[in-house]
């Protein structure tokens, strides 16, 4: 099914990357995969992927390489490091599904271009659930002809949106989206804690919010599934949310625009990371607020 694209490379089999890779395997693509953890590579191989020994090895065996990585430095290392995609002999196209910010995306794109490798930055939104179900929103920027070629592959992962031909534009779109998501979750946590402190039932609060004008993805999805049941297992790390908010604030500062709300949201998320840890689930954002208020937001049935 890979057709003219041939084998596709996929680097980074984390919480988001693994289900995306599985969707491509299930769609019939020949997938060459790499991750720093051999056990997760073995799991992908059991499903039909081929294992590679490094990003360079992936790029030696695939004309199109996708990557889903947790940090800006990881994206730089995978794309342009000494054993990176840039050293591959076969690769023609690199699609970065990570969130790295527009500056890093433009720098990586420029380095790859020197080796004749086209790049699309294509950060995604929709969480682990979206990656598993194939309902992600993919915000893509780069050469239009490369996008047109890759779009059917991206459509296996969700709905691709072509943002602009300008490198980094997809990253800016993702930062805008994630700042809104970070704000909605933080604010919903804050108001529900306030209501519980005042004696309201948190489950009733969420039902009312979701029927009214205050509804957001945080109240419709994150609260019922991860916060009210106190499982805190939505699948997105606090450290990653802090990274995205920091990148937004950096880009806003570079553009010289006001960001008072974003700055306040950023301070709250820094507190969450400081108190709960970078590896905590980002729905743990409610815990420092609970501690400060002396309440617990518990939506589990009594007994």
Buried (B, 14 or more C-beta within 10 A) or exposed (E): EBEEBBBBBBBBBBBBBBBBBBBBBEBEBBBBBBBEEEEBBEBBBEEBBBBBEBBBBBBBBBBBBBBBBBBBEBBBBBBBBEBBBBBBEBBBBBBBBBBBBBBBBBBBBEBBEEEEBBBBBBBBBBBBBBBBBBEBBBBBBBBEEBBEBBBEBBEBBBEBBBBBEBBBBBBBBBBBBBBBBBBBBBBBBBBBBBBBBEEEEBBEBBEBBBEEEBBBBBBBBBBBBBBBBBEBEBBBBBBBBBBBBBBBBBBBEEEEEEBEEBEEBBEBBBBBBEEBEBEBBBBBBBBBBBEEBEBEBBBEEEE
